[in-house]
Amino acid sequence: MITDVHPAIRHLLYSRGLIPPEEVDVCFERPTKEWVDSLVRPTINLYLFDIEENTDLRQTNMPVSRGAGNATYRMPPRRFDLRYLVSALTTVADDEYLLIYRILATLMRYATLPPSALAEAMTVIAARASAEPARERFAALARAGERTSLDDLRGAVATADVEPAAQATMRALLAEPPLTAKIATADEGPRLIDVWSALEQAPRPSLLYVVTVPVDLDIAIESPLVLTRMLRTRQRGDTGAPAVTMRIGGTVRDRAGAPIAGVTVAIEGSAVETVTGSEGRFALSHVSSGKMTLRITRAGRAPQRVTIETPSDSYDITLD
């Protein structure tokens, strides 16, 4: 993930900072004296010198996906701050000041890496996976600049014919919350003069740039779906059998097995009803035990009625 972010930052500086790539290099090297002395062109260097978890963005809730009779809970990604020492390396002081100002103006303008910059990163990922059609599509989105939207990029990733590892990396670049980036203050990291000192270099005008990236822990927990929940209630002082109500849930599908969204599921003769979500799932509360009829209403079609019995092993419904 770290090296996959670098093409996006390089593209951001070239395309939005109006820095000519044929005249200025953008590198991610450790700026030792030997390396600096070997440079033959003006160079913008972003040296990754520190990585730390951003605990303010740590999430504890586990998103759930349902299917095949199971619920899968995934540990959300952790977020890590990548801290870069950003400097402009030239032999002419005025050129150095001009470049550092251009860098500052560009990086401060974008609190998140723009879609076209992320598309450039995905171009490199697709090329590494030898997926030429996908590489060409992402390259076109990168060239489109501000016309490229996140929806365009998500659509390209969803249909990209690349190996699973490359697909996972692309999805991580689009994870929510998005990849944030900022010019940090002295209170948000070590003093840059100390970083230069550790490199045994004379200090130069430089910036502290922080990019926050997700790290997927790849931890998933599978458990059976809870289809029926029962609530037993009894009036205080009542020694009789408790009243029992249930909450049931299932999925509405068509004959091909695809889930159907926007279907109204109601208990016949009752005001209890719900509408299926994007995964075709529904849940009904205040359900009594025994047989009952569900009225299934789909836009543009006559209502269908389905008889079920509660409790049951399944409340899934298949529509004609």
Phi, psi and omega in degrees: 000323184297307181291337179288338178283332186300317177299328179293317179294317179300316180296320179300315182293318181290312189279317183267336178272356180055042178261121185289121181293338179282351181244334186230132175269150171240119185234166178228060187247159172284118188279070174286164180298320180297318181292315180300318181293339182275353184291140179244351178227159172306138187223133168264124182240132175243107184260116178283109185245352183204142176226131181211141179293138175269093185290340178295335182259006181291131180252140179253339178286143183253112177302146183239140172237144185241144178171152177055036176078006181233157171249130181249120178258127182248136174293125181294155180297149169273153180248131181238139176271124173261119183257125183245138167271114185254125181218159175248125186246110178217169177268351180246123186300317182298322177295322179297315181294321179296316180294316182295326176292318179297320177297313181301312182297324182285311185291329179288338185286338188239108178283341172227152178292126185293157183304322181294327177291319176295325178298323177296320177298320180288333174300317180292319179297316180295322178295321179295329179271005180058039179253084188296314179301318179294320179299318181295322181292317179292325178297321178295321178293324178294319180290336183289345175063229185292348177285343180279130180251166176297324178297320176301316183291318179297320178296320179293322179292319183297330183254003183291129179270080180229165181294156185305321181296318178293320177299318180296320179295319178297317179296324179297323178295338180255009184296155175258139353295158186291168176295116179263156180210144181202157167275116186271162178266173181297334180283349186257014180180180179293160176291133183293333178295331177288326177295314178300321179296319178295332178276358182058043180236150172293137183296147177234161172302127186208165182235153173257113183248129184240122175246129182257120186239153177275147173235112182282123180281349178054046176247122180229142179237124178257140177213155178298148176293140173270109183265334183224129172239133184248139177238121179252127181232150179213136176296146179300129180088352180275123181262003181282184180294141180289151173285140184241125170235156185231161170238123184241157179212150179198192182229137176262125181230163172270183184296337179276355179093003181278136178294148182243123178268159175075020179265132178272125178245120184228153173276122181303130179080011182225162177272000182282120178205165178207171180236135181292146178271195185296335179265008179077007184275149176223160176217136179237132179255169177057046181261132178272160178283155180111192181277146176206164180248131175259136177259118184253117183243124180239138185306130176080006180226157178291145179299145173247149180241134183232131178265130178231167175230136180242143353287159182214165179282339182205143176238020179294147184232133177247125181260149176288000000 
